[in-house]
Amino acid sequence: MRNDTINAQPIEIDWADAFSAERAEIIYPAVAELALADIEELACDLGLGIERAEDEDEDDYTARIAEEVQEQCSEEPSSFEPQMNYAYPLPGLEKNPELYQNEIAFATSCCLVMLDDEPVLALTGGGMDLSWDICQAYTILGLLPPLHFASNLPKMMGMSYLENRKTLEACQRTAEIAVRWAQNAVAGLNRLEMDLKANDAKKSA
């Protein structure tokens, strides 16, 4: 997993203003690029009743429901619209955000949004600590969660270790790397201190 995101910080932003100024754009899932099982799952998430006709081959069925799901996403974009006025940077993201929007939007309380021509995470819900959701979204994208969230995950009643293992391990990795970076910084500063003291000693000699 990439570690470009470890030091990422939330960005406060008025999404209404950003959309109005055409700085922000909703990212819709690239439905036609998804596997059939994923399209059917997305259709279910959107509440679409999809049935395959008896004489309909798989390719025709896939193309038909992909078109219906894509149209539904555009007509009801609420699952892909930010609700809280924060954006979470995704430096180092090399994946097409459209291919991950459905998983992000329906597995977490987050969505992917284009902001100033760069993909960012945003929250589609609020009212509680959603650090787990944010960290899970980063993990799905193959990015280590920012230390800002990974260092203070809330203990939620009834949470399962197995269901959250990948996210927790990614957060632990973030913390381990941050510790190593801090240790290297301390060592570097200590060396600098010794060099400066040596310079003072030469001047007074």
ZADO-1210 file (C-alpha; in nm, 4 decimals, padded with zeros to 6 digits):
<atoms>
<atom x="00.0000" y="00.0000" z="00.0000" code="MET" pos="1"/>
<atom x="00.1223" y="00.3501" z="-00.0797" code="ARG" pos="2"/>
<atom x="00.2224" y="00.5748" z="00.2103" code="ASN" pos="3"/>
<atom x="00.1799" y="00.9122" z="00.0365" code="ASP" pos="4"/>
<atom x="-00.1341" y="00.9713" z="00.2426" code="THR" pos="5"/>
<atom x="00.0092" y="00.9234" z="00.5919" code="ILE" pos="6"/>
<atom x="00.0468" y="01.2968" z="00.6549" code="ASN" pos="7"/>
<atom x="-00.2705" y="01.3985" z="00.4681" code="ALA" pos="8"/>
<atom x="-00.4919" y="01.6443" z="00.6560" code="GLN" pos="9"/>
<atom x="-00.8634" y="01.7214" z="00.6131" code="PRO" pos="10"/>
<atom x="-00.9404" y="02.0232" z="00.3952" code="ILE" pos="11"/>
<atom x="-01.2325" y="02.2407" z="00.5013" code="GLU" pos="12"/>
<atom x="-01.4443" y="02.3285" z="00.2002" code="ILE" pos="13"/>
<atom x="-01.7947" y="02.4536" z="00.1256" code="ASP" pos="14"/>
<atom x="-01.9113" y="02.1932" z="-00.1229" code="TRP" pos="15"/>
<atom x="-02.2106" y="02.3990" z="-00.2349" code="ALA" pos="16"/>
<atom x="-01.9767" y="02.6819" z="-00.3329" code="ASP" pos="17"/>
<atom x="-01.7312" y="02.4395" z="-00.4939" code="ALA" pos="18"/>
<atom x="-02.0002" y="02.2839" z="-00.7132" code="PHE" pos="19"/>
<atom x="-02.1448" y="02.6246" z="-00.7936" code="SER" pos="20"/>
<atom x="-01.8036" y="02.7507" z="-00.9028" code="ALA" pos="21"/>
<atom x="-01.7520" y="02.4313" z="-01.1068" code="GLU" pos="22"/>
<atom x="-01.4497" y="02.3385" z="-00.8958" code="ARG" pos="23"/>
<atom x="-01.6152" y="02.0121" z="-00.7914" code="ALA" pos="24"/>
<atom x="-01.7748" y="01.7338" z="-00.9905" code="GLU" pos="25"/>
<atom x="-01.9610" y="01.4186" z="-00.8864" code="ILE" pos="26"/>
<atom x="-01.7879" y="01.0941" z="-00.9825" code="ILE" pos="27"/>
<atom x="-02.0319" y="00.8300" z="-01.1011" code="TYR" pos="28"/>
<atom x="-01.9345" y="00.4627" z="-01.1071" code="PRO" pos="29"/>
<atom x="-01.8035" y="00.3380" z="-01.4416" code="ALA" pos="30"/>
<atom x="-02.0768" y="00.0752" z="-01.4431" code="VAL" pos="31"/>
<atom x="-01.9941" y="-00.0700" z="-01.7850" code="ALA" pos="32"/>
<atom x="-01.6416" y="-00.1482" z="-01.6645" code="GLU" pos="33"/>
<atom x="-01.7617" y="-00.3533" z="-01.3668" code="LEU" pos="34"/>
<atom x="-01.8065" y="-00.7289" z="-01.3514" code="ALA" pos="35"/>
<atom x="-02.1628" y="-00.8569" z="-01.3827" code="LEU" pos="36"/>
<atom x="-02.1812" y="-00.9555" z="-01.0149" code="ALA" pos="37"/>
<atom x="-02.0737" y="-00.6035" z="-00.9137" code="ASP" pos="38"/>
<atom x="-02.3322" y="-00.4448" z="-01.1454" code="ILE" pos="39"/>
<atom x="-02.6052" y="-00.6623" z="-00.9952" code="GLU" pos="40"/>
<atom x="-02.4903" y="-00.5703" z="-00.6441" code="GLU" pos="41"/>
<atom x="-02.4934" y="-00.2003" z="-00.7336" code="LEU" pos="42"/>
<atom x="-02.8420" y="-00.2397" z="-00.8818" code="ALA" pos="43"/>
<atom x="-02.9555" y="-00.3950" z="-00.5548" code="CYS" pos="44"/>
<atom x="-02.7953" y="-00.1123" z="-00.3549" code="ASP" pos="45"/>
<atom x="-02.9854" y="00.1383" z="-00.5682" code="LEU" pos="46"/>
<atom x="-03.3130" y="-00.0475" z="-00.5174" code="GLY" pos="47"/>
<atom x="-03.3522" y="-00.1535" z="-00.8793" code="LEU" pos="48"/>
<atom x="-03.5491" y="-00.4673" z="-00.9535" code="GLY" pos="49"/>
<atom x="-03.3376" y="-00.6356" z="-01.2192" code="ILE" pos="50"/>
<atom x="-03.4428" y="-00.9649" z="-01.3769" code="GLU" pos="51"/>
<atom x="-03.2893" y="-01.1534" z="-01.6666" code="ARG" pos="52"/>
<atom x="-03.5222" y="-01.2626" z="-01.9449" code="ALA" pos="53"/>
<atom x="-03.5208" y="-01.6316" z="-02.0259" code="GLU" pos="54"/>
<atom x="-03.4010" y="-01.5755" z="-02.3832" code="ASP" pos="55"/>
<atom x="-03.1489" y="-01.3020" z="-02.2944" code="GLU" pos="56"/>
<atom x="-02.7832" y="-01.3975" z="-02.3260" code="ASP" pos="57"/>
<atom x="-02.5319" y="-01.2810" z="-02.0665" code="GLU" pos="58"/>
<atom x="-02.3725" y="-01.0084" z="-02.2783" code="ASP" pos="59"/>
<atom x="-02.7066" y="-00.8474" z="-02.3641" code="ASP" pos="60"/>
<atom x="-02.8233" y="-00.8777" z="-02.0043" code="TYR" pos="61"/>
<atom x="-02.5015" y="-00.7210" z="-01.8741" code="THR" pos="62"/>
<atom x="-02.5183" y="-00.4313" z="-02.1207" code="ALA" pos="63"/>
<atom x="-02.8858" y="-00.3674" z="-02.0421" code="ARG" pos="64"/>
<atom x="-02.8571" y="-00.3566" z="-01.6660" code="ILE" pos="65"/>
<atom x="-02.5329" y="-00.1586" z="-01.6860" code="ALA" pos="66"/>
<atom x="-02.7187" y="00.1083" z="-01.8823" code="GLU" pos="67"/>
<atom x="-03.0106" y="00.1068" z="-01.6376" code="GLU" pos="68"/>
<atom x="-02.7813" y="00.1304" z="-01.3344" code="VAL" pos="69"/>
<atom x="-02.5749" y="00.4098" z="-01.4921" code="GLN" pos="70"/>
<atom x="-02.8927" y="00.6051" z="-01.5637" code="GLU" pos="71"/>
<atom x="-03.0189" y="00.5502" z="-01.2085" code="GLN" pos="72"/>
<atom x="-02.6881" y="00.6746" z="-01.0641" code="CYS" pos="73"/>
<atom x="-02.7228" y="00.9963" z="-01.2628" code="SER" pos="74"/>
<atom x="-03.0874" y="01.0465" z="-01.1647" code="GLU" pos="75"/>
<atom x="-03.0300" y="00.9818" z="-00.7942" code="GLU" pos="76"/>
<atom x="-02.6784" y="01.1041" z="-00.7150" code="PRO" pos="77"/>
<atom x="-02.7288" y="01.1316" z="-00.3377" code="SER" pos="78"/>
<atom x="-02.5056" y="00.8285" z="-00.2724" code="SER" pos="79"/>
<atom x="-02.2215" y="01.0064" z="-00.4483" code="PHE" pos="80"/>
<atom x="-02.2667" y="01.3603" z="-00.3109" code="GLU" pos="81"/>
<atom x="-02.0660" y="01.5006" z="-00.0183" code="PRO" pos="82"/>
<atom x="-02.2710" y="01.6074" z="00.2827" code="GLN" pos="83"/>
<atom x="-02.0042" y="01.7335" z="00.5230" code="MET" pos="84"/>
<atom x="-01.7817" y="02.0297" z="00.4373" code="ASN" pos="85"/>
<atom x="-01.4496" y="01.8474" z="00.4376" code="TYR" pos="86"/>
<atom x="-01.2353" y="01.6873" z="00.1683" code="ALA" pos="87"/>
<atom x="-00.9706" y="01.4238" z="00.2312" code="TYR" pos="88"/>
<atom x="-00.6732" y="01.4261" z="-00.0106" code="PRO" pos="89"/>
<atom x="-00.5667" y="01.1177" z="-00.2042" code="LEU" pos="90"/>
<atom x="-00.2038" y="01.1837" z="-00.3040" code="PRO" pos="91"/>
<atom x="-00.0523" y="00.8883" z="-00.4825" code="GLY" pos="92"/>
<atom x="-00.3844" y="00.7495" z="-00.6070" code="LEU" pos="93"/>
<atom x="-00.3102" y="00.5740" z="-00.9343" code="GLU" pos="94"/>
<atom x="-00.6441" y="00.3996" z="-00.9787" code="LYS" pos="95"/>
<atom x="-00.9413" y="00.5199" z="-01.1820" code="ASN" pos="96"/>
<atom x="-01.1775" y="00.6589" z="-00.9153" code="PRO" pos="97"/>
<atom x="-01.4836" y="00.5683" z="-01.1231" code="GLU" pos="98"/>
<atom x="-01.4017" y="00.1996" z="-01.0825" code="LEU" pos="99"/>
<atom x="-01.4038" y="00.2292" z="-00.7028" code="TYR" pos="100"/>
<atom x="-01.6897" y="00.4713" z="-00.6476" code="GLN" pos="101"/>
<atom x="-01.9542" y="00.2028" z="-00.6023" code="ASN" pos="102"/>
<atom x="-01.7479" y="00.0126" z="-00.3438" code="GLU" pos="103"/>
<atom x="-01.6522" y="00.3306" z="-00.1568" code="ILE" pos="104"/>
<atom x="-02.0041" y="00.4747" z="-00.1624" code="ALA" pos="105"/>
<atom x="-02.1872" y="00.1608" z="-00.0511" code="PHE" pos="106"/>
<atom x="-01.9291" y="00.0046" z="00.1819" code="ALA" pos="107"/>
<atom x="-01.8543" y="00.3269" z="00.3731" code="THR" pos="108"/>
<atom x="-02.0055" y="00.6655" z="00.4542" code="SER" pos="109"/>
<atom x="-01.7710" y="00.8203" z="00.1969" code="CYS" pos="110"/>
<atom x="-01.7685" y="00.9025" z="-00.1710" code="CYS" pos="111"/>
<atom x="-01.5125" y="01.0081" z="-00.4274" code="LEU" pos="112"/>
<atom x="-01.5383" y="01.3599" z="-00.5724" code="VAL" pos="113"/>
<atom x="-01.3314" y="01.5517" z="-00.8243" code="MET" pos="114"/>
<atom x="-01.2039" y="01.8758" z="-00.6706" code="LEU" pos="115"/>
<atom x="-00.9909" y="02.1084" z="-00.8825" code="ASP" pos="116"/>
<atom x="-00.9332" y="01.8172" z="-01.1228" code="ASP" pos="117"/>
<atom x="-00.8056" y="01.5872" z="-00.8463" code="GLU" pos="118"/>
<atom x="-01.0001" y="01.3011" z="-00.6802" code="PRO" pos="119"/>
<atom x="-01.0643" y="01.3410" z="-00.3077" code="VAL" pos="120"/>
<atom x="-01.2692" y="01.1594" z="-00.0460" code="LEU" pos="121"/>
<atom x="-01.5726" y="01.3206" z="00.1122" code="ALA" pos="122"/>
<atom x="-01.8330" y="01.2136" z="00.3666" code="LEU" pos="123"/>
<atom x="-02.1884" y="01.1276" z="00.2671" code="THR" pos="124"/>
<atom x="-02.3031" y="01.1193" z="00.6289" code="GLY" pos="125"/>
<atom x="-02.2271" y="01.2740" z="00.9641" code="GLY" pos="126"/>
<atom x="-02.3411" y="01.3085" z="01.3216" code="GLY" pos="127"/>
<atom x="-02.0851" y="01.0649" z="01.4644" code="MET" pos="128"/>
<atom x="-01.7161" y="00.9824" z="01.4479" code="ASP" pos="129"/>
<atom x="-01.6643" y="00.8317" z="01.1021" code="LEU" pos="130"/>
<atom x="-01.2885" y="00.7767" z="01.1308" code="SER" pos="131"/>
<atom x="-01.3327" y="00.4029" z="01.0675" code="TRP" pos="132"/>
<atom x="-01.5201" y="00.4731" z="00.7437" code="ASP" pos="133"/>
<atom x="-01.2563" y="00.7182" z="00.6248" code="ILE" pos="134"/>
<atom x="-00.9754" y="00.4724" z="00.7036" code="CYS" pos="135"/>
<atom x="-01.1650" y="00.1903" z="00.5321" code="GLN" pos="136"/>
<atom x="-01.2105" y="00.4026" z="00.2196" code="ALA" pos="137"/>
<atom x="-00.8373" y="00.4750" z="00.2032" code="TYR" pos="138"/>
<atom x="-00.7671" y="00.1040" z="00.2490" code="THR" pos="139"/>
<atom x="-01.0049" y="00.0058" z="-00.0336" code="ILE" pos="140"/>
<atom x="-00.8118" y="00.2436" z="-00.2598" code="LEU" pos="141"/>
<atom x="-00.4818" y="00.0790" z="-00.1680" code="GLY" pos="142"/>
<atom x="-00.3629" y="00.3808" z="00.0314" code="LEU" pos="143"/>
<atom x="-00.2518" y="00.3849" z="00.3938" code="LEU" pos="144"/>
<atom x="-00.4965" y="00.5831" z="00.6104" code="PRO" pos="145"/>
<atom x="-00.3772" y="00.9248" z="00.7319" code="PRO" pos="146"/>
<atom x="-00.2291" y="00.9277" z="01.0820" code="LEU" pos="147"/>
<atom x="-00.4792" y="01.2031" z="01.1641" code="HIS" pos="148"/>
<atom x="-00.7501" y="00.9338" z="01.1730" code="PHE" pos="149"/>
<atom x="-00.5501" y="00.6136" z="01.2244" code="ALA" pos="150"/>
<atom x="-00.4049" y="00.7345" z="01.5542" code="SER" pos="151"/>
<atom x="-00.7404" y="00.7865" z="01.7227" code="ASN" pos="152"/>
<atom x="-00.9871" y="00.5238" z="01.6019" code="LEU" pos="153"/>
<atom x="-01.2901" y="00.5035" z="01.8310" code="PRO" pos="154"/>
<atom x="-01.3820" y="00.1749" z="01.9969" code="LYS" pos="155"/>
<atom x="-01.7311" y="00.0990" z="01.8652" code="MET" pos="156"/>
<atom x="-01.9563" y="-00.1376" z="02.0574" code="MET" pos="157"/>
<atom x="-01.9922" y="-00.4788" z="01.8959" code="GLY" pos="158"/>
<atom x="-01.7288" y="-00.4234" z="01.6254" code="MET" pos="159"/>
<atom x="-01.5829" y="-00.7390" z="01.4720" code="SER" pos="160"/>
<atom x="-01.2077" y="-00.7861" z="01.4361" code="TYR" pos="161"/>
<atom x="-01.2459" y="-01.0098" z="01.1305" code="LEU" pos="162"/>
<atom x="-01.4698" y="-00.7589" z="00.9509" code="GLU" pos="163"/>
<atom x="-01.2313" y="-00.4708" z="01.0202" code="ASN" pos="164"/>
<atom x="-00.8986" y="-00.6533" z="01.0082" code="ARG" pos="165"/>
<atom x="-00.7705" y="-00.5011" z="00.6807" code="LYS" pos="166"/>
<atom x="-00.8506" y="-00.1476" z="00.7916" code="THR" pos="167"/>
<atom x="-00.6979" y="-00.1996" z="01.1362" code="LEU" pos="168"/>
<atom x="-00.3787" y="-00.3500" z="00.9914" code="GLU" pos="169"/>
<atom x="-00.3481" y="-00.0582" z="00.7486" code="ALA" pos="170"/>
<atom x="-00.3833" y="00.1858" z="01.0396" code="CYS" pos="171"/>
<atom x="-00.1206" y="-00.0038" z="01.2378" code="GLN" pos="172"/>
<atom x="00.1123" y="00.0172" z="00.9379" code="ARG" pos="173"/>
<atom x="00.0525" y="00.3921" z="00.9192" code="THR" pos="174"/>
<atom x="00.1467" y="00.4320" z="01.2851" code="ALA" pos="175"/>
<atom x="00.4581" y="00.2146" z="01.2464" code="GLU" pos="176"/>
<atom x="00.5824" y="00.4204" z="00.9510" code="ILE" pos="177"/>
<atom x="00.5056" y="00.7474" z="01.1307" code="ALA" pos="178"/>
<atom x="00.7097" y="00.6284" z="01.4311" code="VAL" pos="179"/>
<atom x="01.0028" y="00.5390" z="01.2042" code="ARG" pos="180"/>
<atom x="00.9850" y="00.8781" z="01.0344" code="TRP" pos="181"/>
<atom x="00.9778" y="01.0519" z="01.3728" code="ALA" pos="182"/>
<atom x="01.2748" y="00.8480" z="01.4971" code="GLN" pos="183"/>
<atom x="01.4718" y="00.9387" z="01.1841" code="ASN" pos="184"/>
<atom x="01.3821" y="01.3038" z="01.2346" code="ALA" pos="185"/>
<atom x="01.5029" y="01.2934" z="01.5969" code="VAL" pos="186"/>
<atom x="01.8288" y="01.1274" z="01.4899" code="ALA" pos="187"/>
<atom x="01.8799" y="01.3895" z="01.2222" code="GLY" pos="188"/>
<atom x="01.8171" y="01.6740" z="01.4646" code="LEU" pos="189"/>
<atom x="02.0572" y="01.5207" z="01.7153" code="ASN" pos="190"/>
<atom x="02.3267" y="01.5032" z="01.4485" code="ARG" pos="191"/>
<atom x="02.2577" y="01.8643" z="01.3553" code="LEU" pos="192"/>
<atom x="02.2891" y="01.9654" z="01.7219" code="GLU" pos="193"/>
<atom x="02.6289" y="01.7952" z="01.7430" code="MET" pos="194"/>
<atom x="02.7476" y="01.9667" z="01.4232" code="ASP" pos="195"/>
<atom x="02.6399" y="02.3093" z="01.5490" code="LEU" pos="196"/>
<atom x="02.8105" y="02.2536" z="01.8834" code="LYS" pos="197"/>
<atom x="03.1260" y="02.1456" z="01.6988" code="ALA" pos="198"/>
<atom x="03.1149" y="02.4705" z="01.5007" code="ASN" pos="199"/>
<atom x="03.0893" y="02.6704" z="01.8249" code="ASP" pos="200"/>
<atom x="03.3833" y="02.4779" z="01.9713" code="ALA" pos="201"/>
<atom x="03.5991" y="02.5625" z="01.6679" code="LYS" pos="202"/>
<atom x="03.5091" y="02.9295" z="01.6926" code="LYS" pos="203"/>
<atom x="03.6041" y="02.9463" z="02.0618" code="SER" pos="204"/>
<atom x="03.9287" y="02.7517" z="02.0172" code="ALA" pos="205"/>
</atoms>
